[in-house]
Amino acid sequence: MPYLLSLHFINMWKPYTSEEGLPFIEFPTRISSRVVWNMIFIVSFPIFLLAAFGLLVTWKRWKKYLFVVYVVIALNIIQNVAFYGSSRFRAPIEPLLVLLGGGAIWWLTCNANFTAHSINTPGSVK
């Protein structure tokens, strides 16, 4: 049983689910189909990594405000692992993953700006 659940978890995070009748499957020679096909694989993993990092960096400071987001993501993951194991059912939480990715970018820019300002500020202790 744990092996099956782990396969469900892995399948949930695959960027593409094979569905017949999708436009980029039906018309693979079109430029738009090739662009979409490549973007699926190029964009998915950075979003997942930024969302995971964003979860870590926003947990301590923004837990009170983002608690509903964390619960929705956790419940969707639990439901998908227990019943489906398909990346198609990840769609409801993808906007929330982008939100957490934004939290990661926010944290990275705040820390980079803090370091740059502390070095270049007149009168700062070096």
Wavefront OBJ file of the C-alpha trace (Angstrom):
o trace
v 0.000 0.000 0.000
v 2.745 2.563 0.740
v 4.276 1.800 -2.651
v 0.971 2.527 -4.392
v 0.519 5.780 -2.486
v 4.056 6.855 -3.328
v 3.331 6.225 -7.020
v 0.192 8.336 -6.710
v 2.263 11.128 -5.150
v 4.887 10.950 -7.900
v 2.253 10.885 -10.653
v 0.579 13.924 -9.134
v 3.650 16.052 -9.797
v 4.281 14.935 -13.356
v 3.843 17.960 -15.606
v 1.787 16.176 -18.248
v -1.019 13.649 -18.161
v -1.733 11.709 -21.321
v -5.202 12.626 -22.482
v -6.451 11.959 -25.960
v -7.971 14.783 -27.951
v -5.859 17.648 -26.606
v -5.097 20.210 -29.326
v -1.331 19.828 -29.100
v -1.712 16.050 -29.446
v -4.136 16.289 -32.359
v -2.066 18.879 -34.257
v 1.577 18.241 -33.277
v 3.085 20.005 -36.299
v 1.637 23.424 -35.516
v 3.938 25.978 -33.972
v 1.525 26.704 -31.139
v 1.351 22.997 -30.292
v 5.127 22.765 -30.109
v 5.319 25.893 -27.958
v 2.705 24.587 -25.522
v 4.332 21.146 -25.391
v 7.732 22.656 -24.544
v 6.290 25.133 -22.048
v 4.612 22.340 -20.106
v 7.997 20.872 -19.256
v 9.966 24.120 -18.983
v 7.617 25.995 -16.629
v 6.263 23.224 -14.402
v 9.367 22.274 -12.445
v 10.505 25.826 -11.605
v 6.981 26.581 -10.355
v 6.999 23.448 -8.185
v 10.438 24.258 -6.772
v 9.586 27.904 -6.133
v 6.334 26.865 -4.451
v 8.153 24.414 -2.162
v 10.726 27.071 -1.294
v 7.956 29.629 -0.848
v 6.192 27.307 1.580
v 9.360 27.099 3.659
v 10.093 30.823 3.737
v 6.514 32.005 4.289
v 5.633 29.456 6.964
v 7.113 31.270 9.946
v 6.211 34.859 9.099
v 2.945 34.547 7.145
v 1.470 31.331 8.576
v -1.430 33.199 10.139
v -2.450 34.790 6.834
v -1.710 31.894 4.492
v -3.116 29.135 6.677
v -6.114 28.578 4.381
v -3.763 28.272 1.398
v -1.655 25.682 3.223
v -4.727 23.681 4.239
v -6.225 23.697 0.725
v -2.933 22.512 -0.760
v -2.506 19.800 1.877
v -6.071 18.521 1.504
v -5.798 18.435 -2.267
v -2.530 16.498 -2.085
v -3.983 14.022 0.422
v -7.103 13.525 -1.665
v -5.125 13.092 -4.867
v -2.722 10.589 -3.302
v -5.507 8.599 -1.671
v -7.910 8.391 -4.590
v -6.581 9.498 -7.969
v -2.836 9.800 -8.481
v -3.211 11.974 -11.568
v -1.668 15.336 -12.353
v -5.005 16.413 -13.802
v -6.394 16.792 -10.275
v -3.529 19.109 -9.317
v -5.200 21.925 -11.277
v -7.182 23.405 -8.343
v -4.008 24.168 -6.406
v -1.846 25.461 -9.256
v -2.801 29.130 -8.650
v -1.894 28.619 -5.001
v 1.462 27.149 -6.025
v 2.083 30.290 -8.069
v 1.187 32.352 -4.990
v 3.767 30.460 -2.921
v 6.258 30.864 -5.759
v 5.661 34.601 -5.500
v 6.394 34.326 -1.782
v 9.722 32.698 -2.613
v 10.587 35.448 -5.094
v 9.543 38.059 -2.518
v 11.837 36.500 0.068
v 14.742 36.279 -2.367
v 14.390 39.913 -3.460
v 14.018 41.205 0.101
v 17.147 39.406 1.226
v 19.105 40.493 -1.855
v 17.996 44.127 -1.429
v 18.806 44.066 2.282
v 22.326 42.852 1.578
v 22.886 45.383 -1.206
v 21.528 48.292 0.863
v 23.522 47.385 3.940
v 26.742 47.385 1.918
v 26.110 50.575 -0.064
v 24.444 52.714 2.604
v 26.547 55.696 3.678
v 27.586 55.418 7.281
v 27.035 51.701 7.511
v 29.421 49.675 9.588
v 31.684 47.513 7.455
l 1 2 3 4 5 6 7 8 9 10 11 12 13 14 15 16 17 18 19 20 21 22 23 24 25 26 27 28 29 30 31 32 33 34 35 36 37 38 39 40 41 42 43 44 45 46 47 48 49 50 51 52 53 54 55 56 57 58 59 60 61 62 63 64 65 66 67 68 69 70 71 72 73 74 75 76 77 78 79 80 81 82 83 84 85 86 87 88 89 90 91 92 93 94 95 96 97 98 99 100 101 102 103 104 105 106 107 108 109 110 111 112 113 114 115 116 117 118 119 120 121 122 123 124 125 126
